Structures are given as structure tokens and as C-alpha cells.
Amino acid sequence: MATTGTNIHPDTNKCASLRLLQKKRELREVQELLEAERVAFVRKREELNRIESELHEKHSDLLRSKEKASQHLLQNDLKRTRAEERCAKEKQLCQELDSDFARLNEQEAEIETRRRDRKC
């Protein structure tokens, strides 16, 4: 019997076709799994980006609050310093007035003594 080129048996062709179909099915399943993982990854990445954005916003809010509090403390320090200076000036004025009052009392007593001496 003469053979023409290759000696391929019909059952061998069937097995190869079945193996090819099986490999294609496996490939499709792997591609579907990869696509599902890609979609899940994209979702997680979007969620992380949203969280990161929120954190940046909160950080900015905290920086603004910190700056506002610092300004408030600075203003309070300035007010306290002015009040302390005013208090020191008022104390000095009180001391001067007390000295003036004491001097005037002495002068009054001296004048009173002179007046009494003149009457006698």
C-alpha cells in the first residue's frame, strides 16, 4: 500500500482537536480570571485614590486650623503684653500719685503748723 506523505490516523486528529479545544477553554478561563482581577485592581486603586484625596484634604484642613490657632495664640500674646505694659504704667502712675499725695499731705501739715504758729 502506498502512503501519501503523512500517516495520520483519524483518532489522532480527534485527540489533537480535543486537546486544542481544552487548551482554548483553559486559556479563556485564565483570561476571564485575569480580567476579573484587573477589574478588582482598578476598583481598589480608585478607592485608594479617593482615600488619598480625602487624607490630603484633611491634612490641608488641619494645616489651616493649626495656622488659625497659631494666629489666635499670637494675638492673645500681643494683647497680654499690651495689658501688662498698661498695668505697669498704671502702677507707676499710682506710685507717683501716692508720692505726690504724701508730699502734699506733708506740705499741708507744714502749712497748718505755720498757720498755727502765726496765730499764736
N, CA and C atoms as a LAMMPS dump frame, in Angstrom:
ITEM: TIMESTEP
0
ITEM: NUMBER OF ATOMS
360
ITEM: BOX BOUNDS ff ff ff
-5.0000000000000000e+02 5.0000000000000000e+02
-5.0000000000000000e+02 5.0000000000000000e+02
-5.0000000000000000e+02 5.0000000000000000e+02
ITEM: ATOMS id mol type element x y z
1 1 1 N 0.814 -1.146 0
2 1 2 C 0 0 0
3 1 3 C 0.876 1.233 0
4 2 1 N 0.438 2.198 -0.744
5 2 2 C 1.223 3.425 -0.867
6 2 3 C 0.663 4.467 0.1
7 3 1 N 1.558 5.166 0.709
8 3 2 C 1.136 6.218 1.64
9 3 3 C 1.444 7.565 1.023
10 4 1 N 0.636 8.514 1.338
11 4 2 C 0.824 9.85 0.776
12 4 3 C 1.332 10.782 1.876
13 5 1 N 2.521 10.963 1.994
14 5 2 C 3.117 11.933 2.899
15 5 3 C 3.052 11.545 4.354
16 6 1 N 1.991 11.87 5.031
17 6 2 C 1.921 11.634 6.47
18 6 3 C 0.955 10.521 6.76
19 7 1 N 1.269 9.847 7.785
20 7 2 C 0.442 8.754 8.215
21 7 3 C -0.36 9.245 9.426
22 8 1 N -1.504 9.934 9.184
23 8 2 C -2.313 10.495 10.259
24 8 3 C -3.553 9.649 10.411
25 9 1 N -3.742 9.253 11.597
26 9 2 C -4.883 8.422 11.909
27 9 3 C -6.044 9.338 12.301
28 10 1 N -7.283 9.05 11.924
29 10 2 C -8.422 9.907 12.262
30 10 3 C -8.588 10.074 13.769
31 11 1 N -8.3 9.112 14.567
32 11 2 C -8.432 9.24 16.022
33 11 3 C -7.387 10.21 16.57
34 12 1 N -6.233 10.223 15.966
35 12 2 C -5.182 11.137 16.399
36 12 3 C -5.612 12.573 16.145
37 13 1 N -6.273 12.814 14.998
38 13 2 C -6.782 14.153 14.676
39 13 3 C -7.825 14.573 15.705
40 14 1 N -8.67 13.634 16.105
41 14 2 C -9.712 13.921 17.086
42 14 3 C -9.075 14.304 18.427
43 15 1 N -8.107 13.584 18.848
44 15 2 C -7.433 13.856 20.128
45 15 3 C -6.763 15.222 20.097
46 16 1 N -6.121 15.522 18.992
47 16 2 C -5.453 16.814 18.878
48 16 3 C -6.481 17.942 18.911
49 17 1 N -7.611 17.749 18.219
50 17 2 C -8.668 18.76 18.219
51 17 3 C -9.246 18.929 19.614
52 18 1 N -9.443 17.829 20.309
53 18 2 C -9.973 17.909 21.673
54 18 3 C -8.981 18.607 22.605
55 19 1 N -7.701 18.272 22.452
56 19 2 C -6.679 18.932 23.282
57 19 3 C -6.643 20.428 22.993
58 20 1 N -6.746 20.789 21.716
59 20 2 C -6.755 22.196 21.319
60 20 3 C -7.966 22.914 21.908
61 21 1 N -9.149 22.271 21.831
62 21 2 C -10.347 22.867 22.418
63 21 3 C -10.196 23.029 23.935
64 22 1 N -9.62 22.013 24.571
65 22 2 C -9.398 22.064 26.01
66 22 3 C -8.449 23.213 26.374
67 23 1 N -7.38 23.365 25.623
68 23 2 C -6.405 24.437 25.874
69 23 3 C -7.054 25.803 25.653
70 24 1 N -7.902 25.911 24.621
71 24 2 C -8.6 27.174 24.355
72 24 3 C -9.544 27.504 25.508
73 25 1 N -10.237 26.485 26.016
74 25 2 C -11.138 26.673 27.15
75 25 3 C -10.349 27.125 28.381
76 26 1 N -9.227 26.476 28.643
77 26 2 C -8.383 26.85 29.778
78 26 3 C -7.862 28.278 29.617
79 27 1 N -7.458 28.6 28.399
80 27 2 C -6.968 29.947 28.126
81 27 3 C -8.061 30.981 28.378
82 28 1 N -9.288 30.7 27.92
83 28 2 C -10.41 31.612 28.13
84 28 3 C -10.681 31.769 29.628
85 29 1 N -10.635 30.674 30.395
86 29 2 C -10.861 30.744 31.84
87 29 3 C -9.789 31.598 32.518
88 30 1 N -8.546 31.408 32.114
89 30 2 C -7.448 32.196 32.675
90 30 3 C -7.632 33.674 32.323
91 31 1 N -8.034 33.947 31.072
92 31 2 C -8.254 35.335 30.656
93 31 3 C -9.403 35.968 31.454
94 32 1 N -10.46 35.194 31.701
95 32 2 C -11.58 35.698 32.486
96 32 3 C -11.143 35.995 33.92
97 33 1 N -10.335 35.087 34.494
98 33 2 C -9.822 35.324 35.849
99 33 3 C -8.934 36.565 35.897
100 34 1 N -8.072 36.692 34.893
101 34 2 C -7.199 37.871 34.831
102 34 3 C -8.015 39.157 34.675
103 35 1 N -9.047 39.111 33.856
104 35 2 C -9.903 40.284 33.669
105 35 3 C -10.614 40.637 34.97
106 36 1 N -11.092 39.617 35.688
107 36 2 C -11.755 39.859 36.972
108 36 3 C -10.771 40.474 37.972
109 37 1 N -9.55 39.961 37.989
110 37 2 C -8.535 40.518 38.879
111 37 3 C -8.18 41.946 38.464
112 38 1 N -8.12 42.222 37.155
113 38 2 C -7.818 43.565 36.677
114 38 3 C -8.914 44.538 37.113
115 39 1 N -10.18 44.111 36.971
116 39 2 C -11.312 44.95 37.378
117 39 3 C -11.255 45.215 38.886
118 40 1 N -10.969 44.171 39.663
119 40 2 C -10.868 44.326 41.121
120 40 3 C -9.713 45.268 41.465
121 41 1 N -8.601 45.129 40.761
122 41 2 C -7.448 46.004 40.995
123 41 3 C -7.801 47.45 40.688
124 42 1 N -8.495 47.68 39.57
125 42 2 C -8.894 49.044 39.192
126 42 3 C -9.817 49.631 40.261
127 43 1 N -10.77 48.823 40.739
128 43 2 C -11.675 49.283 41.794
129 43 3 C -10.905 49.651 43.065
130 44 1 N -9.975 48.782 43.457
131 44 2 C -9.185 49.049 44.66
132 44 3 C -8.333 50.297 44.473
133 45 1 N -7.75 50.467 43.293
134 45 2 C -6.92 51.635 43.003
135 45 3 C -7.77 52.912 43.096
136 46 1 N -8.977 52.873 42.55
137 46 2 C -9.87 54.035 42.621
138 46 3 C -10.218 54.357 44.068
139 47 1 N -10.487 53.325 44.864
140 47 2 C -10.804 53.517 46.277
141 47 3 C -9.61 54.117 47.023
142 48 1 N -8.424 53.599 46.738
143 48 2 C -7.219 54.139 47.37
144 48 3 C -6.979 55.586 46.953
145 49 1 N -7.223 55.901 45.699
146 49 2 C -7.073 57.29 45.235
147 49 3 C -8.062 58.203 45.948
148 50 1 N -9.294 57.72 46.143
149 50 2 C -10.302 58.51 46.85
150 50 3 C -9.874 58.745 48.299
151 51 1 N -9.405 57.682 48.95
152 51 2 C -8.955 57.795 50.341
153 51 3 C -7.759 58.749 50.431
154 52 1 N -6.845 58.622 49.497
155 52 2 C -5.674 59.501 49.486
156 52 3 C -6.104 60.961 49.315
157 53 1 N -7.054 61.19 48.44
158 53 2 C -7.571 62.544 48.226
159 53 3 C -8.206 63.09 49.506
160 54 1 N -8.991 62.257 50.185
161 54 2 C -9.615 62.671 51.447
162 54 3 C -8.555 62.995 52.495
163 55 1 N -7.504 62.171 52.544
164 55 2 C -6.432 62.417 53.513
165 55 3 C -5.715 63.73 53.214
166 56 1 N -5.485 64.009 51.938
167 56 2 C -4.851 65.278 51.575
168 56 3 C -5.737 66.452 51.994
169 57 1 N -7.036 66.306 51.79
170 57 2 C -7.974 67.361 52.169
171 57 3 C -7.974 67.567 53.684
172 58 1 N -8.007 66.452 54.438
173 58 2 C -7.974 66.553 55.898
174 58 3 C -6.666 67.181 56.371
175 59 1 N -5.572 66.801 55.72
176 59 2 C -4.263 67.358 56.071
177 59 3 C -4.274 68.873 55.846
178 60 1 N -4.818 69.295 54.715
179 60 2 C -4.914 70.735 54.424
180 60 3 C -5.781 71.439 55.457
181 61 1 N -6.904 70.813 55.826
182 61 2 C -7.777 71.384 56.855
183 61 3 C -7.029 71.534 58.183
184 62 1 N -6.266 70.502 58.545
185 62 2 C -5.506 70.553 59.791
186 62 3 C -4.452 71.658 59.757
187 63 1 N -3.79 71.816 58.612
188 63 2 C -2.794 72.879 58.49
189 63 3 C -3.45 74.251 58.637
190 64 1 N -4.636 74.415 58.022
191 64 2 C -5.349 75.688 58.148
192 64 3 C -5.762 75.934 59.609
193 65 1 N -6.248 74.884 60.26
194 65 2 C -6.65 75.012 61.668
195 65 3 C -5.45 75.354 62.545
196 66 1 N -4.339 74.715 62.27
197 66 2 C -3.121 74.979 63.034
198 66 3 C -2.698 76.432 62.849
199 67 1 N -2.724 76.909 61.617
200 67 2 C -2.346 78.296 61.331
201 67 3 C -3.297 79.262 62.036
202 68 1 N -4.587 78.959 61.986
203 68 2 C -5.585 79.808 62.648
204 68 3 C -5.339 79.84 64.159
205 69 1 N -5.067 78.676 64.75
206 69 2 C -4.798 78.601 66.188
207 69 3 C -3.515 79.362 66.532
208 70 1 N -2.497 79.246 65.688
209 70 2 C -1.244 79.968 65.923
210 70 3 C -1.487 81.474 65.892
211 71 1 N -2.273 81.916 64.92
212 71 2 C -2.595 83.342 64.838
213 71 3 C -3.357 83.798 66.085
214 72 1 N -4.296 82.964 66.531
215 72 2 C -5.074 83.285 67.727
216 72 3 C -4.151 83.405 68.943
217 73 1 N -3.235 82.461 69.092
218 73 2 C -2.3 82.496 70.22
219 73 3 C -1.399 83.725 70.136
220 74 1 N -0.954 84.053 68.941
221 74 2 C -0.107 85.223 68.756
222 74 3 C -0.861 86.501 69.139
223 75 1 N -2.117 86.603 68.707
224 75 2 C -2.922 87.772 69.065
225 75 3 C -3.127 87.851 70.576
226 76 1 N -3.378 86.704 71.2
227 76 2 C -3.543 86.693 72.665
228 76 3 C -2.257 87.128 73.369
229 77 1 N -1.11 86.67 72.859
230 77 2 C 0.166 87.084 73.448
231 77 3 C 0.363 88.587 73.321
232 78 1 N 0.015 89.132 72.158
233 78 2 C 0.139 90.584 71.963
234 78 3 C -0.789 91.343 72.903
235 79 1 N -2.009 90.86 73.058
236 79 2 C -2.961 91.503 73.968
237 79 3 C -2.448 91.442 75.404
238 80 1 N -1.918 90.282 75.799
239 80 2 C -1.397 90.114 77.156
240 80 3 C -0.216 91.06 77.385
241 81 1 N 0.659 91.172 76.394
242 81 2 C 1.821 92.052 76.52
243 81 3 C 1.379 93.506 76.671
244 82 1 N 0.411 93.917 75.852
245 82 2 C -0.097 95.296 75.961
246 82 3 C -0.753 95.527 77.322
247 83 1 N -1.507 94.542 77.8
248 83 2 C -2.161 94.666 79.11
249 83 3 C -1.125 94.758 80.226
250 84 1 N -0.065 93.951 80.145
251 84 2 C 0.985 94.001 81.161
252 84 3 C 1.698 95.35 81.146
253 85 1 N 1.947 95.883 79.946
254 85 2 C 2.589 97.197 79.835
255 85 3 C 1.677 98.283 80.425
256 86 1 N 0.388 98.214 80.089
257 86 2 C -0.569 99.183 80.621
258 86 3 C -0.645 99.075 82.153
259 87 1 N -0.636 97.872 82.659
260 87 2 C -0.681 97.639 84.105
261 87 3 C 0.564 98.232 84.77
262 88 1 N 1.736 98.015 84.165
263 88 2 C 2.981 98.548 84.731
264 88 3 C 2.943 100.076 84.746
265 89 1 N 2.433 100.677 83.667
266 89 2 C 2.329 102.146 83.615
267 89 3 C 1.367 102.657 84.678
268 90 1 N 0.243 101.952 84.847
269 90 2 C -0.735 102.368 85.847
270 90 3 C -0.183 102.221 87.265
271 91 1 N 0.598 101.165 87.51
272 91 2 C 1.228 101.002 88.828
273 91 3 C 2.205 102.138 89.094
274 92 1 N 2.987 102.462 88.068
275 92 2 C 3.948 103.564 88.216
276 92 3 C 3.204 104.872 88.477
277 93 1 N 2.099 105.106 87.749
278 93 2 C 1.306 106.316 87.962
279 93 3 C 0.735 106.34 89.377
280 94 1 N 0.266 105.185 89.866
281 94 2 C -0.264 105.096 91.23
282 94 3 C 0.829 105.436 92.248
283 95 1 N 2.042 104.923 92.013
284 95 2 C 3.148 105.216 92.93
285 95 3 C 3.474 106.711 92.912
286 96 1 N 3.463 107.286 91.698
287 96 2 C 3.733 108.72 91.593
288 96 3 C 2.638 109.522 92.302
289 97 1 N 1.381 109.114 92.091
290 97 2 C 0.272 109.809 92.754
291 97 3 C 0.346 109.653 94.27
292 98 1 N 0.707 108.453 94.737
293 98 2 C 0.869 108.237 96.182
294 98 3 C 1.987 109.134 96.735
295 99 1 N 3.084 109.225 95.99
296 99 2 C 4.188 110.098 96.415
297 99 3 C 3.736 111.548 96.444
298 100 1 N 3.025 111.966 95.393
299 100 2 C 2.506 113.336 95.336
300 100 3 C 1.539 113.589 96.499
301 101 1 N 0.682 112.615 96.779
302 101 2 C -0.284 112.745 97.872
303 101 3 C 0.444 112.873 99.205
304 102 1 N 1.458 112.043 99.392
305 102 2 C 2.225 112.094 100.641
306 102 3 C 2.94 113.437 100.747
307 103 1 N 3.533 113.918 99.653
308 103 2 C 4.222 115.205 99.649
309 103 3 C 3.237 116.331 99.961
310 104 1 N 2.057 116.275 99.332
311 104 2 C 1.043 117.31 99.568
312 104 3 C 0.546 117.271 101.016
313 105 1 N 0.397 116.061 101.566
314 105 2 C -0.003 115.946 102.98
315 105 3 C 1.053 116.578 103.886
316 106 1 N 2.315 116.347 103.564
317 106 2 C 3.401 116.943 104.349
318 106 3 C 3.36 118.465 104.228
319 107 1 N 3.159 118.918 102.988
320 107 2 C 3.084 120.365 102.785
321 107 3 C 1.891 120.959 103.533
322 108 1 N 0.77 120.25 103.489
323 108 2 C -0.426 120.726 104.189
324 108 3 C -0.158 120.799 105.691
325 109 1 N 0.499 119.751 106.197
326 109 2 C 0.807 119.727 107.634
327 109 3 C 1.766 120.871 107.968
328 110 1 N 2.722 121.13 107.112
329 110 2 C 3.679 122.209 107.329
330 110 3 C 2.972 123.572 107.297
331 111 1 N 2.092 123.717 106.329
332 111 2 C 1.334 124.975 106.218
333 111 3 C 0.452 125.146 107.44
334 112 1 N -0.162 124.089 107.868
335 112 2 C -1.031 124.133 109.05
336 112 3 C -0.21 124.51 110.28
337 113 1 N 0.983 123.95 110.373
338 113 2 C 1.856 124.272 111.503
339 113 3 C 2.24 125.747 111.455
340 114 1 N 2.582 126.274 110.32
341 114 2 C 2.934 127.694 110.165
342 114 3 C 1.755 128.575 110.522
343 115 1 N 0.601 128.177 110.085
344 115 2 C -0.592 128.967 110.349
345 115 3 C -0.84 129.036 111.866
346 116 1 N -0.688 127.905 112.509
347 116 2 C -0.895 127.878 113.966
348 116 3 C 0.164 128.739 114.675
349 117 1 N 1.388 128.653 114.137
350 117 2 C 2.466 129.422 114.743
351 117 3 C 2.192 130.917 114.573
352 118 1 N 1.623 131.333 113.501
353 118 2 C 1.325 132.732 113.233
354 118 3 C 0.186 133.208 114.137
355 119 1 N -0.748 132.371 114.4
356 119 2 C -1.894 132.741 115.236
357 119 3 C -1.456 132.938 116.674
358 120 1 N -0.502 132.25 117.086
359 120 2 C -0.09 132.34 118.469
360 120 3 C 0.678 133.546 118.739
